[in-house]
Amino acid sequence: MQGGYMGKILNVDLSHRTLEHEPLDEVLCRQYIGGYGVGARLLYDRVPADADPLGPDNVLGFMTGPLTGTPALIGSRFVVISKSPKTNTWGDANCGGHFGPHLKFAGFDGVLLGGIAKQPVYLFIDEGQAELRDAEHLWGQNVTQVEQSLKQEHGKDVQIASIGTAGEKGSLLSCIINDGGRAAGRSGLGAVMGAKRLKAIVVKGRLKVPVADPQAIEALRKEYVGTKGGFYSSLHDYGTGAATDSSAQSGDSPVRNWGGAGPVDFPLERAEKISGDYVIANQQRRYGCWRCPISCGGWVKQAEGKYALSARADSLGHKPEYETLWAFGTDLLNDDLQSIVKANEICNEYGLDTISVGATIAFAMECYEQGIISQQDTDGLELTWGNAEAIVALAEKIATREGFGDVLGDGVKVAAQKIGRGAEQYAIHVSGEELPGHDPRFMPALATIYLMDATPGRHTQGGAWTPPGIRVRGTKMKYEYEGQAEDYYKLMTSMHLVNAAGLCMFGYFIYHIDLLPKQLSAVTGWDYALDDTWEIGMRIATMRHIFNLREGHNPLIRNVPGRMIGQPPLEEGRLQGITVDYETMHQELLQFLDWDLQTTIPSEESLRRLNMEFLLPDVAGFEVPEV
């Protein structure tokens, strides 16, 4: 096996409590790299079409990339993969921290889990030896308690990925947590883990990840680690919340459930209270993911008052990220930072996606404003914009599925169906996934990402974010909708390779794009050029897309929230009058990719160019609705 890989996958049948080591195929790695690239190829064969996402036929995977756990900048990531119970499509959730590298140090490139355990279990892996253990004593515990319990059993040097009680209860907002607050947040995969009665995965080991050219990768690290300034400095000094205020003013951040305008509804003097220096005012120490030179994370102390942190004895909690500050702040017109820190702790403890919980509260607040629901429905909570106490109380109710929290506990799409009375018009989602805090009316390429990627409603899939070294037409031309397809292709495929390789997207934003093929070459021993990365990224994109097509899912028929694309356009603010011509962008992209303009099925020639001929018999039988 080439460098960068431990050379094996652990297959776990939870129903029969059997574990099997599977050699990792070298050709597969060369074609799909790792992470959700290799993962999508494996799950296509192992998850049958029409499988119940919460049933025994679905597979839950924890996958690393070849750069995870190596000296590569910034090789700390892993990805959780499965069919999503939230969107009924391909689902994945990317995460940092220390778990991914230590899964490899424990001897495996990934773990695939099928079936359903008869009673709660956790998986323990110790340098190539794995076993399922009883987790009855952990069931009902939240994340901090689980981590403390398992470290008492196995030592402080273990790394743990677990679900809180939200995942146990099947919340479609639930996620998987490691490092106490690093979340594999999206796609509702905590619910899959809960349905399988898998409470945690514990990894332990000090095995070395093989590297083809150690001198070359160390030299690259020394050469590029000195890259400072710009985005590096803001991340290092403040974390991702450095510019929450300016994002609200520019139009990047949606406000008031996507129905408002930042400068009007959430002016600068309010937005500043949940941004920059305010966010780090109570930071006790900075932290980073495994061997990360940026260290954008931090621990904040909040020991007193009605929003005191209580999960840990030292009253410390994770510094909120931008998406959390947006979801519980900007979008809700809430400038009470302490309440946001508390809501963040609730989500981390119960294992919930902060984006989706905040967006769901925004939906509920607008329903309240419009008279669709009342205090009688909300258990007495006054869901007015900016009501910090109500926001924290409702986050707790969603986490516990208590009262009105049970109505909201699966997100805006399900809640709107339960509430009825016109609530659907205020449910801002794509295929069930609540949208993140970046507005296509500000950055139009996001409309294509949200609507066309295999994981709907996701901002981390490339296409809009430009790293150093890739030349595109530029932001001045962002509202010229024709001629964007090639740029989108390069950015999309590059990001897929970053995710599959086990790198952090922040490094992608900071370091020159040439570092990506250089690091892959040094670690694996295979020779990569930038053009290779685009081709491999396209193969990964196609594999994830094919997974959905087999389900009969055509992205062109996904729901399109009017507010997402400016139908009708805003009448005030920085985005006044803007309507995104997403249909032109989609049609040009499909032509560029050589996918059918009505069904999005890839042409035979496009599959052959990617060495994916094995899919041709399947594709010929797909029944995909046309637009």
N, C-alpha and C positions, 0 to 999 in steps of 0.2 A: 504494500500500500504506500502511496505517496505521503510526503510530509503534510502536517496539518490535520491528519485524521488518526483517531485511535484504532480505526479499522473494524468496528463492530457496533451493531445496534442491539439493544435489549428489547425483545418482544415479550409482553406480559399478557397472559390471558387471565383476567380477573375472575371470570366465572369459574374456571377450573383450577385457579391458583397455580398455574404453570408459568415458568420463565425459560426463555430460550435465547441463546446468543446467536446472532445472525451476522455473518461477514458482510461488511459494507463493500458493495461492488465498485471497483475503481472506475469503470466506464461511466457508471451512474454519477459518480462524483465529478468526473471531468465534464460531463454534459450539464449537470444541474448544480454544481458547486457544493451545496449543503443547505442547512436551514430549511426554509419553506420551499426551496427549489427541489432538493432531494425528497423533502417531505411530501410535496404535492405528487411527485411521481410514485412514491410508495403508497400513499393513501388512495390514489386513483385505482390501484389494483386491490386494495384491501377493504375499502368502504363501498358496499354495493349502492347502485343508484336507488334513490328513494329511501335510503336508510333513515330511520328515526334518529335525529341528532342526540336524543337523550336515551336511546336504546342500546342494546348490547352490540349491535352491528357497527356502530360508529367507533372510530378509533381516535384516541387522544394522544398526541405526540409532543415530546419535548426534544427539540432538535438544535444542534449547534452548527456552526460553520467552521471551515478549515482555519480561519484566523482567530477563532475563539480560543482564549487561553494561551496564545503565543505572544511574542514581543510586539506583534503588529499594533499600530495605532489605529483605532482604539478597539481592541478585540475582546470585548466583554459581553457580547450579546448572545442571547438564545431566543428561540421562538417556540410558542405553543401553537399547535395546529390541530384542526379537527373540522368536521362539518359543523357549521354554526347553528345552534338552536334559535338564534335571534333573527338571522336573515335567511336561513335554510340554504345558504350557499357555502362555498369554501370559506373557512374562517381561520384566521391566525392572529396572534398577539405577540408583539416583540417586547423584549424586556432586557434590562441591564442588571447591574449589581454584581454579585459574585457567584451566583448559582451556575450559570452557563459554563464558565471556565472550570469550575469544580466538578461538574458532571463529566467533563473530559478527564480531569485528574483522577476521577473514580473509575475510568476505564472505558467509557462509552461515548460515541458521537451523538447518540440519541436514544430515546426510550419511546416505544409505541405500545399503548395499552388499549386492549379491547375487552369486550364482555362487561359484566357487572358483578362486583363482589357481593357475596351473600350477606356480609356484615362489613362495617367500616374497617378499612385497612390503610396502612401506609407502606410505601416501598422504601426499603433501605438498601443502599448500594455502597459497598466498601471495597475499593480497588479491584473491581471486576467481579466481586461476589455480591449477589443480589438475593433478597428474600422479601416476601410479603409478611408484614407483622400486623397484629391486631391493633385497631385504633379506636376501640370502643371508649377508652378513657380520654381520647382526644375529641371525640364527636361532641359538638355543642360548645367547643372552645373557639375563641377568636384568635387572630393571628399571633399577637404577642405571647399569649399564653401557650399556644401550640409550639412556637419556637422555643420558649423557655423550657417547656416540658421535654421536648425532643433533645435539646442540648444537655439537659440533665441526664438523659438516658445514654446519649452517644458522644458527649464531649463537645466542648466549645468550638472545635475546629470543623464541625459539619456545616453544610449549607442546606437550606430548606426552602422548598416551594410548597405552599399550602393554600387551602381555602379557609375562609371564615364561615360563619353560620349562614351568610347570604347564599353561598354556593351550595351548602347542605340543603337549603330550602328551595333550591332551583331557580333563584332569581336570574332573569335573563340579563340583568345588569351586573352580575357577579363576575369576578375575575380571579386571577391567581397571583399571590403575593410572595415575594422573597425579600430578604434583607429588611423585613419589617415594614416596608413601604414602597418597594419597587414593584410596579404592577404590570403583569401581562394583561392589559386592561380591556381590550376590545373583543368583539365577536361573542360575548357571553360564555366564554369557555370555562369559567368557574362553575357554571351550571352543569356542563358536561362532566367535569371532575366530580361534582357532588352526586350526579346521577349514577356514576360508577362506584360510588361510596369509597372513593379514594381521597383521603384527608390530606396526605402530604407525600412528597418525595424527599428523602434525605440522602445526601451524597457526601462521601468521605473518601479522601485519597490524596496521594502526592505523586501520582504518576506524571511523567513528563510528556507533553505533546511533542511528537517528532517534528523537526523542522529540516527541510532539505538543505538550506544554506543559512546556518545560524549567523555567520559573519555578515551576510548581505542584509538580513532582516534587522540586525542590531544597528548596522550602518544607516539603514533607512530610518530607523527610529531616531537615531541621534541627529540625522540631517533635518527631519521634519518636525521633531518635537519642539524645536526652537521657534516655530511659527507662532507668533503672538499678535496682539492687536485685534481690532475689529470685533468679530463675533466671539473669538476666543476670550478676550478680556471681559466682555459683558457676561458671558457664561461663567467664567471663573469667579468674577467678583460678586455676581448677584444670582446666578442660576437662570433658568428660563424666564423668570418673572422680571427680568431687567427692564423690559419695555412694555409692560402691561398697559401703562398709561398712554404711550404714543400709539400703540395698536388700537386702543379704543378711539383715539382721535382720528386716525388715518382712515378708518373703515375696515381694517383687517379684522378687528374683533366685532362680531355681531353683538348687538345689545337689545335688551328687552325682548327676548325670544325671537331675535332676528327681525323684529318689526320696527325697531327704533334707529336712531342715528346718534353715534357716540358723542359728538360735540354738543348736541342738543339735550339728549337724555342722560348722559353720563359725562359731564364736562371735566376738563383737565384737573381742576382742583379736587374733584372727587376721585378720579382715576388714579391720581398720584398716591393716594392713601393705600393702594393695594399694589404698589409697584416699587422697584428699585430699592432705595435705602430703607423704606418702611418695611419691606419684606425681610431684610437681613438685620433689622434693628435688634431683635432678640435672638439672633443666631449665636449659638454657643460654640459650634465648631463646624467646619466645612468637611464634607466627605465626597469621595468619588467611587465610581464603579472600579472593578478590578484593574489595577495598573493604569488608571486613566490620568493623564496629565492635566485635564481640565478641572475635574472635581467640582461639578456644578451643583451637587447636592449639599444639603446642610441640615443640621439639627437645631430646631428653635425651642426655646423654653417658654412655657405658658403655665405658670403654677397657680395663679390666683384669678379670681373673678368667675363669672358665670360660664365662661368658655375655657376654664382650666383643663389642661390635658390630663387624662387619668389612666391611660393604658399602661404607662410605665411609672415606676416609683419616682423617677427623677423629673417627671413632668415634661419630658422632651418629646417632640414629635417631628416628623419630616417637614422641612420647608416646602410650602406648596409650589408646584410647578405652574408655568403659564396657563396650561389648560385648566387647572384647578382654580386658579385666580380668576380666569375668565368665567368658568362654569358657575362658580358660587359667588362671583363678584360682578364683573362687567355685565354679563347677560341677565343678571337678576337686579341690576342697579343697586348693588350692595357694596358699600365702601368700608364696612367693618371688617378689618383684617383678622382680628381675633376670632370672629365667627367663621371665617374661611379656614383658618388653621384648625379649628375644632371640627368643621365638616370634613376636612381632609383626614383627620384622625379617625373619624367614624368610618369613612370609606376604607381606609387602610386596615382597620381592625376587623370589620365585617367582610372584607374582600369585595369591594364594589368599585366600578369604573367611575371616577369622578366626573368625567365628561358627561356620561349618560345620566348620572344622578342629578347633576346640576341642570342639564337640559330638560330633564323630566320635571324638576321643580319649576323651571321657567314656563313650561307648558301648563302646569297646574295654576301658576299665578295668572297667566293670561286667561285661562278658563274662569278663574275667580273674578278677574276684572270685567270679563264679558257677561257675567251673570249666569254662566253655564253650571257652575257649582257654587255652593255657599258654605258658610261656616258649619252648617249642619252636616255637610258632606265631608268637611276637612277636619272633623273631630274638634271643632272650635278654633282652629288656627286661622288667623287673619292673614291670608296670603296676598298681601299687598307688596308691590315692588320695593325692594330694599329692606324688608322687615327681617333683620338678621336673626332674631329669636325664632321666628317662624321657619326660617330656612334651616337652621340647625335642628329644630324639633322635627321637621318633615324629613330631613336626611336620616335621622334616627328611626323614624317610623318606616321609611323605605327599607332600611337595613334590617329591621326586625319583622317586617311585613305586618305591622300592627295597624289596625284600623284603616284609615285612608292610605296608609303606606302600602297595604296589600293591593290596592287598586293601581298604584303607581309602580309596584315592585318589578314589573317586567318591561318598563320603558314606555315611551310616548305612544307608540303604535298600538300596543295592547291596551293601554290606559284609555286612549281615545275610543277604542271599540267598546270598552266597558262603560264609559261615561255617556257616549252618544251625544245627542242634542247639538250636533254641529262641532263637537270638540276636535274632529279630525283636521279642520283647517288650521289649527294651532299646533299640530303635532309635526315638528320639523325633524324629518328623518328621511333616509333612503333605504328602502327594503327592511325597515325595522331598526336600522342603526342610527342613533342620534348623531347629528353632525357636530364636528369639533369647532374650535374657536377661530376659524379662518374663513373668510367670506369670499366666495367666487365673484361677487360684485366688485371686490377690490383686486382679486387675482383670478381672472377668468379661467385659467387652466385648471383651477380646482374643481370647476363644474365637471370637467371630463374625468378627473380623478374620482370624485364622489359618485359619479354615475356609471363609469365604465370599468373601473378596476374590479377584480374578482371579489374583493372585500369592499362592499359599498360603504360610502360615507366615511372614508378614511383619508387623512391628509398626509400620511407618512409614506405614501406609495410612489412618490416622484411625479414628474411631469410639470411641476410648478417651481420647484426649488432648484436653483442653479449653483453648482459648486464652482470653485476656481478652476479654470482650465477648459470648461465646455463653453463654446461660443454659441450664443443664441441671439435672437433678434433684439432682445432687450425690453425693459419694462415700458419704455416710451411707446412701444407698439402693441401693448398688451390688449388694447381694445380693437385691434385689427384682426379679425377672426380668421381670415384666410391665410394660408401659408404657414400655419403653426405646427403641422403634423410632424415634420422631421425633428424639430426642437423637442416636442413632447416625447417622441420615440426615444431620443438620446437620454433625456432626463429620467423617463420612466424606467428604461432598461438598466441604467446605471444604478438607480436606487434599488431595484430588485437584486442586483448583484451585491450591493452593500449589505442588504438585509440577509441574503443567503450566505454571505461570507462570514457573518458574525460580527460585523462592524457596527459602530454607533453612527447614526445619521449626522450627529453633530460634527464628528470628524470629517464626514463627507462635505459639510458646509465650510470647514476651516482649511483643510489641506487640499493641495492641488490634485485634480482627478487622476493624474498620472501615478499617484501613490497607490491607487487601487490595483492596477495590474502589476505594478512592481512588487507590492507586498504579496500578492497571490503567487507570483513567480518564485519569490524567495522562499516562501513557506512550503509550497507544494512541490516545487521542482519542475512544474510544467511551465512552459513559456507562454505568457499572456501579453497581448497588446490591447490597447483601448478598444479597437474594433471587436476583439474577441468578447470583451465584457458586454458590449451591446448585443451581440448575437446570443450569448448565454442568457442575458437578462430577458431577451425576447422569448427564448425557449421556456424560461421559468414563467413568464407572463402567460404564455400560451397554455402551459400545463394547468395552471390554476383556472384559466378561463374554460378549458375543456372540461374540467371537473364540474363546473357550473352548467355548461351546455348539456352534459349528459343528464343533468337533473331537469332539463327542459327550461332552463333559466336564461332568458335573453336580456342583457342589460339595457337594451333600448326600450324595454317596456317597464323599467323601474319607475316608480312614482317620482315626480319632480316637484319638490316644494317650491311654490311660486316665489317665496321670499328669498330662496337660495339664489335665484337667477334674476331677480328684479322684475317679476310679473305680479302686480304692477310695480313700477319703479318707486323708490323712495322719493318723497317730495322735499326733503331737506337733508342737510349734512353733506359730507364729502362724497358720498355715493349717489347723490341726487340725480335722478333721471337715467340711471344706468340699468340696462337690461342686457343680460349676457346671451349672445347668440351661440348657445352651446350646440345646437343642431349642426351648424356649419362645421364647428370643430370636430364633432363626432364623425360626420360623414367623410371629411378629409382624412381623419385618422384611420378609419376603416379602409379607405382606398389605399392609403400608404402601407398599411399592414397586410393588405390583400385578404381582407375578411369580408364576408358577404354584407352588403349594405342593409339588408333587411333582417337577417338571422344572426349576424356576427360570426357565422361558422367560418373558420379559416379555410382558405382554398387548398386544394391538393398540393399545388406548387409551393405554397408558403410552408406547409408541413414538411415537404421534402427538403426544402432549403435548410430547415432546422434539424434534419435527421430524425423526424418524428413520424416516419411512415407507418410505424406500428399502430398509430391511431386511425389510419384511414378506414379500416373496416368498421370501427366504432362510429366514426364521424358520419359515415354513409347511412347509419341507422338512427341518427339523432332526430328527435321530433321537437323542434324548437319553434315556438310561435313567431310569426313575422310581425313587424310593426304595422 
